[in-house]
Amino acid sequence: MTAVFVHGVPETPAVWGPVVSHLTCDDVALLRMPGFGSPLAEGFEPTMHGYAAWLAEELQHLDEIDLVTHDWGALLALRVLADQPANVRSWVTDMGDLGDDFRWHDTARTWQTPGEGEALIDAMVGASAADRAALLVAVGVPEHEALGMASHLDSTMGEAILALYRSAVNIGTEWGPGIDRIQGPGLVVSSMQDPFRNHERAARLAKRTGAELVELPDAGHFWMLEDPAGVAALLTDFWARVG
């Protein structure tokens, strides 16, 4: 069994490092989205469809999987899970339901706006490491993790972010119907202090897929960094019940 972790935006696999350090399982894979702390391969299109195809291919190379996802990694997983890959034993997500009423948060809509998106990315990439870290702290990254995360925010990641979000303006209508095909044991994590998430949507996703719903009353968007030991225990308990 391989525990596979997928990060979000603007992150790298390092976001899962503290949780993994508390796990006792030996077989762990931390997947890195192309362009996020790595170059964009020639010919790769950093769109939601390109990244979904990338994730599906990465999973095909593994045997039985327990999939753990966050933010954009979770969105990509919802698309891949809709195709019912046979080697995914269980899945964990912190995203809510997708549907016709899905609405992006303010920062996402800025990235989706030509001119404004480039200006915001340029300001982020051009800022000092300390200022980039301060921006991350402002959206919930723990201070002791912010500088490391900020160090990976470069022009390549900025390019990928703009292309990804602009491809996903209608993600609710495009990918929402596929959620009804998702099967297998699932766990929806609802971090109640997350400014980018909606508990009602999380509950709706759990209901549509038959997944369990766990509420983290004091957790924000970066719940895996805020309490890595607690998250590791949560995952271990879930996997034990699945097995």
ChimeraX commands (.cxc) that place a marker at each C-alpha (Angstrom):
marker #1 position 0.00,0.00,0.00 radius 0.5
marker #1 position 1.37,3.43,-0.97 radius 0.5
marker #1 position 0.25,6.64,0.72 radius 0.5
marker #1 position 0.24,9.24,-2.06 radius 0.5
marker #1 position 0.15,12.95,-1.20 radius 0.5
marker #1 position -0.68,15.76,-3.63 radius 0.5
marker #1 position -0.13,19.43,-2.76 radius 0.5
marker #1 position -1.91,22.60,-3.84 radius 0.5
marker #1 position -1.16,26.18,-4.95 radius 0.5
marker #1 position 1.23,27.96,-4.39 radius 0.5
marker #1 position 2.94,25.01,-2.75 radius 0.5
marker #1 position 5.32,22.10,-3.24 radius 0.5
marker #1 position 5.30,18.56,-1.76 radius 0.5
marker #1 position 7.07,20.03,1.29 radius 0.5
marker #1 position 3.64,20.99,2.64 radius 0.5
marker #1 position 3.15,17.31,3.54 radius 0.5
marker #1 position 6.59,16.78,5.08 radius 0.5
marker #1 position 5.60,17.36,8.72 radius 0.5
marker #1 position 2.64,14.97,8.47 radius 0.5
marker #1 position 4.70,12.25,6.80 radius 0.5
marker #1 position 7.32,12.52,9.54 radius 0.5
marker #1 position 4.64,11.36,12.02 radius 0.5
marker #1 position 3.46,8.39,9.96 radius 0.5
marker #1 position 4.66,4.85,10.56 radius 0.5
marker #1 position 4.01,3.60,7.02 radius 0.5
marker #1 position 7.12,2.99,4.94 radius 0.5
marker #1 position 5.73,3.44,1.43 radius 0.5
marker #1 position 5.00,7.13,0.78 radius 0.5
marker #1 position 4.96,9.11,-2.47 radius 0.5
marker #1 position 4.95,12.91,-2.49 radius 0.5
marker #1 position 3.89,14.02,-5.97 radius 0.5
marker #1 position 5.08,17.36,-7.35 radius 0.5
marker #1 position 2.88,19.27,-9.77 radius 0.5
marker #1 position 4.99,20.34,-12.79 radius 0.5
marker #1 position 6.14,23.94,-12.45 radius 0.5
marker #1 position 5.78,24.01,-8.67 radius 0.5
marker #1 position 9.38,23.97,-7.53 radius 0.5
marker #1 position 10.39,22.28,-10.78 radius 0.5
marker #1 position 10.61,23.23,-14.47 radius 0.5
marker #1 position 7.68,22.91,-16.82 radius 0.5
marker #1 position 8.48,20.11,-19.24 radius 0.5
marker #1 position 8.50,20.99,-22.91 radius 0.5
marker #1 position 5.03,20.48,-24.34 radius 0.5
marker #1 position 3.29,20.29,-20.97 radius 0.5
marker #1 position 0.21,22.54,-20.74 radius 0.5
marker #1 position -0.30,23.78,-17.16 radius 0.5
marker #1 position -4.09,23.71,-17.39 radius 0.5
marker #1 position -6.56,21.85,-15.23 radius 0.5
marker #1 position -6.84,19.21,-17.95 radius 0.5
marker #1 position -3.07,18.94,-18.30 radius 0.5
marker #1 position -2.58,18.52,-14.57 radius 0.5
marker #1 position -5.42,16.00,-14.29 radius 0.5
marker #1 position -3.83,13.91,-17.04 radius 0.5
marker #1 position -0.47,14.21,-15.23 radius 0.5
marker #1 position -1.97,12.97,-11.95 radius 0.5
marker #1 position -3.78,10.09,-13.61 radius 0.5
marker #1 position -0.55,8.97,-15.24 radius 0.5
marker #1 position 1.42,9.26,-11.99 radius 0.5
marker #1 position -1.11,7.07,-10.19 radius 0.5
marker #1 position -1.06,4.45,-12.94 radius 0.5
marker #1 position 2.57,3.67,-12.11 radius 0.5
marker #1 position 1.73,2.68,-8.54 radius 0.5
marker #1 position 0.07,-0.36,-7.02 radius 0.5
marker #1 position -2.68,0.02,-4.40 radius 0.5
marker #1 position -2.99,3.62,-3.20 radius 0.5
marker #1 position -4.30,5.64,-0.28 radius 0.5
marker #1 position -4.63,9.10,-1.84 radius 0.5
marker #1 position -4.36,12.26,0.29 radius 0.5
marker #1 position -4.94,15.62,-1.39 radius 0.5
marker #1 position -5.12,19.32,-0.63 radius 0.5
marker #1 position -6.35,22.42,-2.49 radius 0.5
marker #1 position -5.66,22.06,-6.24 radius 0.5
marker #1 position -4.33,18.57,-5.64 radius 0.5
marker #1 position -7.78,17.77,-4.26 radius 0.5
marker #1 position -9.54,19.25,-7.28 radius 0.5
marker #1 position -7.37,17.20,-9.62 radius 0.5
marker #1 position -8.08,14.11,-7.55 radius 0.5
marker #1 position -11.84,14.62,-7.86 radius 0.5
marker #1 position -11.46,14.59,-11.64 radius 0.5
marker #1 position -9.22,11.50,-11.64 radius 0.5
marker #1 position -11.41,9.64,-9.14 radius 0.5
marker #1 position -14.40,10.18,-11.41 radius 0.5
marker #1 position -12.75,7.70,-13.80 radius 0.5
marker #1 position -12.73,5.13,-10.96 radius 0.5
marker #1 position -9.06,4.07,-11.03 radius 0.5
marker #1 position -8.95,0.51,-9.75 radius 0.5
marker #1 position -5.75,0.95,-7.72 radius 0.5
marker #1 position -7.08,3.71,-5.41 radius 0.5
marker #1 position -8.15,2.01,-2.18 radius 0.5
marker #1 position -9.15,5.21,-0.36 radius 0.5
marker #1 position -9.04,8.96,-0.79 radius 0.5
marker #1 position -8.88,12.07,1.39 radius 0.5
marker #1 position -9.71,15.59,0.23 radius 0.5
marker #1 position -10.20,19.04,1.73 radius 0.5
marker #1 position -12.21,20.36,-1.21 radius 0.5
marker #1 position -15.95,20.80,-1.21 radius 0.5
marker #1 position -18.54,19.92,-3.78 radius 0.5
marker #1 position -18.27,21.15,-7.36 radius 0.5
marker #1 position -21.39,22.25,-9.17 radius 0.5
marker #1 position -22.97,24.96,-11.29 radius 0.5
marker #1 position -22.93,27.29,-8.29 radius 0.5
marker #1 position -19.18,26.92,-7.64 radius 0.5
marker #1 position -17.51,30.31,-7.18 radius 0.5
marker #1 position -13.79,30.99,-6.99 radius 0.5
marker #1 position -12.31,33.03,-4.14 radius 0.5
marker #1 position -11.14,36.62,-4.70 radius 0.5
marker #1 position -7.46,35.86,-5.31 radius 0.5
marker #1 position -8.35,33.19,-7.86 radius 0.5
marker #1 position -10.58,35.63,-9.73 radius 0.5
marker #1 position -7.75,38.15,-9.80 radius 0.5
marker #1 position -5.40,35.54,-11.28 radius 0.5
marker #1 position -8.07,34.76,-13.87 radius 0.5
marker #1 position -8.26,38.41,-14.98 radius 0.5
marker #1 position -5.79,39.36,-17.75 radius 0.5
marker #1 position -3.51,42.18,-16.63 radius 0.5
marker #1 position -4.56,42.06,-13.01 radius 0.5
marker #1 position -3.37,38.48,-12.66 radius 0.5
marker #1 position 0.03,39.25,-14.16 radius 0.5
marker #1 position 0.40,42.27,-11.91 radius 0.5
marker #1 position -0.35,40.24,-8.79 radius 0.5
marker #1 position 2.04,37.44,-9.76 radius 0.5
marker #1 position 4.78,39.95,-10.63 radius 0.5
marker #1 position 4.33,41.61,-7.25 radius 0.5
marker #1 position 4.51,38.28,-5.45 radius 0.5
marker #1 position 7.52,36.97,-7.36 radius 0.5
marker #1 position 9.32,40.32,-7.21 radius 0.5
marker #1 position 8.89,40.76,-3.46 radius 0.5
marker #1 position 11.63,39.89,-1.01 radius 0.5
marker #1 position 11.62,36.44,0.54 radius 0.5
marker #1 position 10.50,37.95,3.83 radius 0.5
marker #1 position 7.62,39.81,2.19 radius 0.5
marker #1 position 6.52,36.69,0.30 radius 0.5
marker #1 position 6.60,34.78,3.57 radius 0.5
marker #1 position 4.50,37.48,5.22 radius 0.5
marker #1 position 1.88,37.11,2.48 radius 0.5
marker #1 position 1.72,33.39,3.16 radius 0.5
marker #1 position 1.43,33.90,6.90 radius 0.5
marker #1 position -1.50,36.24,6.22 radius 0.5
marker #1 position -3.43,33.39,4.58 radius 0.5
marker #1 position -2.66,30.89,7.32 radius 0.5
marker #1 position 0.77,29.38,6.73 radius 0.5
marker #1 position 2.52,28.90,10.10 radius 0.5
marker #1 position 5.45,31.30,10.46 radius 0.5
marker #1 position 8.01,28.52,10.82 radius 0.5
marker #1 position 6.96,27.10,7.43 radius 0.5
marker #1 position 6.35,30.32,5.49 radius 0.5
marker #1 position 9.90,31.21,4.48 radius 0.5
marker #1 position 10.57,27.78,3.03 radius 0.5
marker #1 position 7.32,27.85,1.06 radius 0.5
marker #1 position 8.04,31.38,-0.16 radius 0.5
marker #1 position 11.43,30.34,-1.54 radius 0.5
marker #1 position 9.75,28.25,-4.25 radius 0.5
marker #1 position 7.52,31.04,-5.55 radius 0.5
marker #1 position 9.24,31.99,-8.81 radius 0.5
marker #1 position 8.28,33.05,-12.33 radius 0.5
marker #1 position 7.79,29.42,-13.44 radius 0.5
marker #1 position 5.28,28.81,-10.67 radius 0.5
marker #1 position 3.63,32.13,-11.46 radius 0.5
marker #1 position 3.24,31.13,-15.10 radius 0.5
marker #1 position 1.71,27.82,-14.07 radius 0.5
marker #1 position -0.68,29.48,-11.61 radius 0.5
marker #1 position -2.05,31.89,-14.20 radius 0.5
marker #1 position -2.54,29.19,-16.83 radius 0.5
marker #1 position -4.12,26.79,-14.34 radius 0.5
marker #1 position -6.64,29.22,-12.92 radius 0.5
marker #1 position -7.56,30.68,-16.30 radius 0.5
marker #1 position -8.31,27.20,-17.60 radius 0.5
marker #1 position -10.63,26.59,-14.65 radius 0.5
marker #1 position -13.12,29.45,-14.80 radius 0.5
marker #1 position -15.95,26.94,-15.38 radius 0.5
marker #1 position -14.56,24.03,-13.38 radius 0.5
marker #1 position -17.84,23.55,-11.52 radius 0.5
marker #1 position -19.86,22.88,-14.66 radius 0.5
marker #1 position -17.06,20.94,-16.38 radius 0.5
marker #1 position -15.98,18.62,-13.56 radius 0.5
marker #1 position -18.95,18.75,-11.20 radius 0.5
marker #1 position -21.03,16.00,-12.85 radius 0.5
marker #1 position -18.15,13.51,-12.55 radius 0.5
marker #1 position -18.33,13.59,-8.76 radius 0.5
marker #1 position -21.37,11.33,-8.87 radius 0.5
marker #1 position -19.15,8.56,-10.30 radius 0.5
marker #1 position -16.63,8.65,-7.43 radius 0.5
marker #1 position -16.58,5.44,-5.38 radius 0.5
marker #1 position -14.53,3.84,-2.63 radius 0.5
marker #1 position -13.92,4.86,0.96 radius 0.5
marker #1 position -13.39,8.60,1.19 radius 0.5
marker #1 position -12.76,11.20,3.87 radius 0.5
marker #1 position -13.66,14.87,3.44 radius 0.5
marker #1 position -11.73,17.19,5.75 radius 0.5
marker #1 position -13.56,20.39,6.60 radius 0.5
marker #1 position -11.19,22.90,8.23 radius 0.5
marker #1 position -13.68,25.32,9.72 radius 0.5
marker #1 position -11.40,28.40,9.81 radius 0.5
marker #1 position -10.34,28.10,6.17 radius 0.5
marker #1 position -11.15,31.38,4.36 radius 0.5
marker #1 position -11.03,29.63,0.97 radius 0.5
marker #1 position -13.42,26.78,1.81 radius 0.5
marker #1 position -17.09,26.34,2.62 radius 0.5
marker #1 position -18.31,23.77,5.15 radius 0.5
marker #1 position -21.66,23.38,3.42 radius 0.5
marker #1 position -19.87,22.36,0.22 radius 0.5
marker #1 position -17.68,19.92,2.12 radius 0.5
marker #1 position -20.74,18.28,3.64 radius 0.5
marker #1 position -22.39,18.13,0.23 radius 0.5
marker #1 position -19.35,16.43,-1.30 radius 0.5
marker #1 position -19.38,13.84,1.47 radius 0.5
marker #1 position -23.06,13.19,0.89 radius 0.5
marker #1 position -22.68,12.85,-2.89 radius 0.5
marker #1 position -19.80,10.40,-2.64 radius 0.5
marker #1 position -20.77,8.51,0.52 radius 0.5
marker #1 position -17.55,9.68,2.17 radius 0.5
marker #1 position -16.98,10.39,5.83 radius 0.5
marker #1 position -16.89,14.02,6.93 radius 0.5
marker #1 position -14.51,15.19,9.64 radius 0.5
marker #1 position -14.66,18.72,11.02 radius 0.5
marker #1 position -11.54,20.46,12.31 radius 0.5
marker #1 position -13.06,23.37,14.27 radius 0.5
marker #1 position -9.87,25.36,14.84 radius 0.5
marker #1 position -8.00,24.55,11.62 radius 0.5
marker #1 position -7.41,26.81,8.65 radius 0.5
marker #1 position -6.39,26.25,5.05 radius 0.5
marker #1 position -3.03,24.73,6.00 radius 0.5
marker #1 position -4.42,22.23,8.48 radius 0.5
marker #1 position -1.66,19.74,7.68 radius 0.5
marker #1 position 0.98,22.24,8.83 radius 0.5
marker #1 position -0.92,23.46,11.88 radius 0.5
marker #1 position -1.22,20.05,13.56 radius 0.5
marker #1 position 0.84,17.46,11.65 radius 0.5
marker #1 position 0.78,14.91,14.46 radius 0.5
marker #1 position -2.99,15.17,14.74 radius 0.5
marker #1 position -3.43,14.86,10.97 radius 0.5
marker #1 position -1.14,11.81,10.90 radius 0.5
marker #1 position -3.27,10.20,13.62 radius 0.5
marker #1 position -6.44,11.07,11.68 radius 0.5
marker #1 position -5.10,9.44,8.53 radius 0.5
marker #1 position -3.79,6.39,10.36 radius 0.5
marker #1 position -7.17,5.83,11.99 radius 0.5
marker #1 position -9.00,6.23,8.67 radius 0.5
marker #1 position -6.69,3.81,6.88 radius 0.5
marker #1 position -7.07,1.27,9.67 radius 0.5
marker #1 position -10.85,1.35,9.33 radius 0.5
marker #1 position -10.61,1.10,5.54 radius 0.5
marker #1 position -8.28,-1.89,5.79 radius 0.5
marker link #1:1,2 radius 0.2
marker link #1:2,3 radius 0.2
marker link #1:3,4 radius 0.2
marker link #1:4,5 radius 0.2
marker link #1:5,6 radius 0.2
marker link #1:6,7 radius 0.2
marker link #1:7,8 radius 0.2
marker link #1:8,9 radius 0.2
marker link #1:9,10 radius 0.2
marker link #1:10,11 radius 0.2
marker link #1:11,12 radius 0.2
marker link #1:12,13 radius 0.2
marker link #1:13,14 radius 0.2
marker link #1:14,15 radius 0.2
marker link #1:15,16 radius 0.2
marker link #1:16,17 radius 0.2
marker link #1:17,18 radius 0.2
marker link #1:18,19 radius 0.2
marker link #1:19,20 radius 0.2
marker link #1:20,21 radius 0.2
marker link #1:21,22 radius 0.2
marker link #1:22,23 radius 0.2
marker link #1:23,24 radius 0.2
marker link #1:24,25 radius 0.2
marker link #1:25,26 radius 0.2
marker link #1:26,27 radius 0.2
marker link #1:27,28 radius 0.2
marker link #1:28,29 radius 0.2
marker link #1:29,30 radius 0.2
marker link #1:30,31 radius 0.2
marker link #1:31,32 radius 0.2
marker link #1:32,33 radius 0.2
marker link #1:33,34 radius 0.2
marker link #1:34,35 radius 0.2
marker link #1:35,36 radius 0.2
marker link #1:36,37 radius 0.2
marker link #1:37,38 radius 0.2
marker link #1:38,39 radius 0.2
marker link #1:39,40 radius 0.2
marker link #1:40,41 radius 0.2
marker link #1:41,42 radius 0.2
marker link #1:42,43 radius 0.2
marker link #1:43,44 radius 0.2
marker link #1:44,45 radius 0.2
marker link #1:45,46 radius 0.2
marker link #1:46,47 radius 0.2
marker link #1:47,48 radius 0.2
marker link #1:48,49 radius 0.2
marker link #1:49,50 radius 0.2
marker link #1:50,51 radius 0.2
marker link #1:51,52 radius 0.2
marker link #1:52,53 radius 0.2
marker link #1:53,54 radius 0.2
marker link #1:54,55 radius 0.2
marker link #1:55,56 radius 0.2
marker link #1:56,57 radius 0.2
marker link #1:57,58 radius 0.2
marker link #1:58,59 radius 0.2
marker link #1:59,60 radius 0.2
marker link #1:60,61 radius 0.2
marker link #1:61,62 radius 0.2
marker link #1:62,63 radius 0.2
marker link #1:63,64 radius 0.2
marker link #1:64,65 radius 0.2
marker link #1:65,66 radius 0.2
marker link #1:66,67 radius 0.2
marker link #1:67,68 radius 0.2
marker link #1:68,69 radius 0.2
marker link #1:69,70 radius 0.2
marker link #1:70,71 radius 0.2
marker link #1:71,72 radius 0.2
marker link #1:72,73 radius 0.2
marker link #1:73,74 radius 0.2
marker link #1:74,75 radius 0.2
marker link #1:75,76 radius 0.2
marker link #1:76,77 radius 0.2
marker link #1:77,78 radius 0.2
marker link #1:78,79 radius 0.2
marker link #1:79,80 radius 0.2
marker link #1:80,81 radius 0.2
marker link #1:81,82 radius 0.2
marker link #1:82,83 radius 0.2
marker link #1:83,84 radius 0.2
marker link #1:84,85 radius 0.2
marker link #1:85,86 radius 0.2
marker link #1:86,87 radius 0.2
marker link #1:87,88 radius 0.2
marker link #1:88,89 radius 0.2
marker link #1:89,90 radius 0.2
marker link #1:90,91 radius 0.2
marker link #1:91,92 radius 0.2
marker link #1:92,93 radius 0.2
marker link #1:93,94 radius 0.2
marker link #1:94,95 radius 0.2
marker link #1:95,96 radius 0.2
marker link #1:96,97 radius 0.2
marker link #1:97,98 radius 0.2
marker link #1:98,99 radius 0.2
marker link #1:99,100 radius 0.2
marker link #1:100,101 radius 0.2
marker link #1:101,102 radius 0.2
marker link #1:102,103 radius 0.2
marker link #1:103,104 radius 0.2
marker link #1:104,105 radius 0.2
marker link #1:105,106 radius 0.2
marker link #1:106,107 radius 0.2
marker link #1:107,108 radius 0.2
marker link #1:108,109 radius 0.2
marker link #1:109,110 radius 0.2
marker link #1:110,111 radius 0.2
marker link #1:111,112 radius 0.2
marker link #1:112,113 radius 0.2
marker link #1:113,114 radius 0.2
marker link #1:114,115 radius 0.2
marker link #1:115,116 radius 0.2
marker link #1:116,117 radius 0.2
marker link #1:117,118 radius 0.2
marker link #1:118,119 radius 0.2
marker link #1:119,120 radius 0.2
marker link #1:120,121 radius 0.2
marker link #1:121,122 radius 0.2
marker link #1:122,123 radius 0.2
marker link #1:123,124 radius 0.2
marker link #1:124,125 radius 0.2
marker link #1:125,126 radius 0.2
marker link #1:126,127 radius 0.2
marker link #1:127,128 radius 0.2
marker link #1:128,129 radius 0.2
marker link #1:129,130 radius 0.2
marker link #1:130,131 radius 0.2
marker link #1:131,132 radius 0.2
marker link #1:132,133 radius 0.2
marker link #1:133,134 radius 0.2
marker link #1:134,135 radius 0.2
marker link #1:135,136 radius 0.2
marker link #1:136,137 radius 0.2
marker link #1:137,138 radius 0.2
marker link #1:138,139 radius 0.2
marker link #1:139,140 radius 0.2
marker link #1:140,141 radius 0.2
marker link #1:141,142 radius 0.2
marker link #1:142,143 radius 0.2
marker link #1:143,144 radius 0.2
marker link #1:144,145 radius 0.2
marker link #1:145,146 radius 0.2
marker link #1:146,147 radius 0.2
marker link #1:147,148 radius 0.2
marker link #1:148,149 radius 0.2
marker link #1:149,150 radius 0.2
marker link #1:150,151 radius 0.2
marker link #1:151,152 radius 0.2
marker link #1:152,153 radius 0.2
marker link #1:153,154 radius 0.2
marker link #1:154,155 radius 0.2
marker link #1:155,156 radius 0.2
marker link #1:156,157 radius 0.2
marker link #1:157,158 radius 0.2
marker link #1:158,159 radius 0.2
marker link #1:159,160 radius 0.2
marker link #1:160,161 radius 0.2
marker link #1:161,162 radius 0.2
marker link #1:162,163 radius 0.2
marker link #1:163,164 radius 0.2
marker link #1:164,165 radius 0.2
marker link #1:165,166 radius 0.2
marker link #1:166,167 radius 0.2
marker link #1:167,168 radius 0.2
marker link #1:168,169 radius 0.2
marker link #1:169,170 radius 0.2
marker link #1:170,171 radius 0.2
marker link #1:171,172 radius 0.2
marker link #1:172,173 radius 0.2
marker link #1:173,174 radius 0.2
marker link #1:174,175 radius 0.2
marker link #1:175,176 radius 0.2
marker link #1:176,177 radius 0.2
marker link #1:177,178 radius 0.2
marker link #1:178,179 radius 0.2
marker link #1:179,180 radius 0.2
marker link #1:180,181 radius 0.2
marker link #1:181,182 radius 0.2
marker link #1:182,183 radius 0.2
marker link #1:183,184 radius 0.2
marker link #1:184,185 radius 0.2
marker link #1:185,186 radius 0.2
marker link #1:186,187 radius 0.2
marker link #1:187,188 radius 0.2
marker link #1:188,189 radius 0.2
marker link #1:189,190 radius 0.2
marker link #1:190,191 radius 0.2
marker link #1:191,192 radius 0.2
marker link #1:192,193 radius 0.2
marker link #1:193,194 radius 0.2
marker link #1:194,195 radius 0.2
marker link #1:195,196 radius 0.2
marker link #1:196,197 radius 0.2
marker link #1:197,198 radius 0.2
marker link #1:198,199 radius 0.2
marker link #1:199,200 radius 0.2
marker link #1:200,201 radius 0.2
marker link #1:201,202 radius 0.2
marker link #1:202,203 radius 0.2
marker link #1:203,204 radius 0.2
marker link #1:204,205 radius 0.2
marker link #1:205,206 radius 0.2
marker link #1:206,207 radius 0.2
marker link #1:207,208 radius 0.2
marker link #1:208,209 radius 0.2
marker link #1:209,210 radius 0.2
marker link #1:210,211 radius 0.2
marker link #1:211,212 radius 0.2
marker link #1:212,213 radius 0.2
marker link #1:213,214 radius 0.2
marker link #1:214,215 radius 0.2
marker link #1:215,216 radius 0.2
marker link #1:216,217 radius 0.2
marker link #1:217,218 radius 0.2
marker link #1:218,219 radius 0.2
marker link #1:219,220 radius 0.2
marker link #1:220,221 radius 0.2
marker link #1:221,222 radius 0.2
marker link #1:222,223 radius 0.2
marker link #1:223,224 radius 0.2
marker link #1:224,225 radius 0.2
marker link #1:225,226 radius 0.2
marker link #1:226,227 radius 0.2
marker link #1:227,228 radius 0.2
marker link #1:228,229 radius 0.2
marker link #1:229,230 radius 0.2
marker link #1:230,231 radius 0.2
marker link #1:231,232 radius 0.2
marker link #1:232,233 radius 0.2
marker link #1:233,234 radius 0.2
marker link #1:234,235 radius 0.2
marker link #1:235,236 radius 0.2
marker link #1:236,237 radius 0.2
marker link #1:237,238 radius 0.2
marker link #1:238,239 radius 0.2
marker link #1:239,240 radius 0.2
marker link #1:240,241 radius 0.2
marker link #1:241,242 radius 0.2
marker link #1:242,243 radius 0.2
view
